Amino acid sequence: MPCPTPTSIHSDTDSDSAPTDDLASERAHLAGSRAALSRMRARTASLDSSAAGDRISQQFLESAIYRRMKALEDDPTVPLFFGRLDYDEAHVDARGERFYIGRRHVTDEVGDPMVVDWRARISRAFYRASKPEPMGVVLRRRFGFQHGELTAFEDEELLAGEVDEAAYSGILEAEIERPRVGPMRDIVATIQPEQDLIVRSELDQSVCVQGAPGTGKTAVGLHRAAYLLYTHRDQLSRQGVLVVGPNASFLRYIGDVLPALGEIEAEQTTIEELVGKTLARVNAKYAIRGTDTAEVATLKGDARMATVVDRALWSHVSVPSEGLVVPRGARRWRVAGYEAEEIVAALRARGVRYGAARAMLPQRLAHTILVKMELAGDSPDDRVQDAVARSRPVKQYAEQLWPAVDPARLVMRLLGDPEFLAAAADGVLTPEEQALLLWPKQPKGPSSVRWSLADAVLIDEAADLVERTASVGHVVADEAQDLSQMMLRAVGRRCTTGSTTVLGDLAQATTPWGSRSWDDALLHLGKADAHIEQLTRGFRVPGEVIEYAARLLATIAPDLEPPTSVRRARGDLLVTRVEDLVAATVEAARVEATKIGSVGLIVPDVLTQPVADALGTAGIGFAVLGEEPGNVDSEFDIKLDVVPASLAKGLEFDHVLLLEPAGIVAGEADRVTGLRRLYVCLTRAVTSLVVLHTGDLPEELGTP
């Protein structure tokens, strides 16, 4: 592992009394820290919200107490600290002091730190200090735990000895490779220097992480969100943090990471939920219920559609054919047609949203009349202008020039009215592309439309043109390579005043509309100045597995640097041709289920039900990814998961049993996309990969 040489490793089996005494001392500190955390929680629970001055203040205080109580929860199976730093006497901020590094800050009765939050500035050296650059650290200690009990420690003396680039940390390696069943865990104890640089990047800096399989890009993005919430608590608690994932199963898989780090305020959602909320906000009856062909969805996701939607919306603003006449008292005041046209042109030139400009128009017309009143010798005030703006003639005239537009009806008309689409798409889309977009039959109304995801993204675009979408302080967009240009615009407008962490792997782009370059994706996201980082060192996927999968890169992503595994264990890879795929799968599943850790049975989508039926008949317990099991909270709480290939992205399993690679490739719209899907599926294993197939393997894989 990429870590300085440990000078000593000690466990509770050591015979040397000095290390045993040291281990006992560390256990005592752990017990004392847990007791201190318990006191902190009891003190928070004793706070009386009734002392607030009013009901609103009381509700705010109760909410703050609840959040604090959640942050102070103690899980006895998770260690309070995982490392220790002993600083040199010459260090400016920590002269000879000792700090225990953990998931939250814990203080004793007089306020001295017993555990320091991993995100604190003083903790940075735990992840970045090395013998070439010790950062003032004399000794770094890593702790080994079993079920929350401290069992071992490992010391690195950073100011002594020679640099050994080939050295590794046994405790660090064991933590990374530790088998698991259940959702994704945090990686605070195993963050690597290159990951830490991304995690601790400034709030105003947008970052794009191109990460190969097993490099921890998802964990890095979530830990960056946790770091920013810690460092900019006041700002981000007001503005919000949004995590956008590819699907609901993925969100359930990562859902425990931020709460485990004490962060419960970040909203986690999918692109479908994000634009679906806009659709429902336009009208509660509208919902995403339909699908598009890959060709149509790709066209609807093209950024040119933003121009088409923009033109369609603003085409509703008309040039006045006559002037405005407003009776007031015994007089009639007139705004000439050319004057009204100038007002409309001035509002359009301001570049404000359609709805905001529409709301300004009556006031601008009324102001013109007010000026005429003053020139005629009257002395009107603002109340007169407001009254004129609210008068029926002005409101009706403004409505004719600048009518209200329903975003869903606008998109419905675009996709159902050939003439309207032709006018909006002239010079932007070809006649053939326009014909591809049009529905075969015009629906009766928006409520009867089976809106697709791509339709909802267009409606989201239109809704933003009418009224600006609210922006949060930071957005984490995971598996962003699968978002279309229009989807990227939808995510980007949620952080127009904030920053973003973009996570993905171009080699794993498995949608026909996905990104082919990060520069292009960031441009449509509105973050063209984002810093791009590339992670290629894999800590989770074994070397033999990643090298086998990397055979596909020459076809699917020839410009990317191939990933490498830094693990000493090569892992297990077995590729076997069988006669009866279902029978062989059942037998292999029995074997895999006896191994320690989680098991993912990845299948072509069309084989999901036949495989599930066969496992059920054989009496093997399992869950199907994407289906909520009835007896547990999540599908990830069951040892064996049947995983449709389309849902495998972003997940990890200790052992993977993968069926019919050629079938996975054939399940996509084109061969390159299919090979990318296969690349994803091949790289989900942490310990072992077994591939069963009846047909020929894709030629790009070569011989096993």
Disulfide bonds with the S-S distance in Angstrom:
none
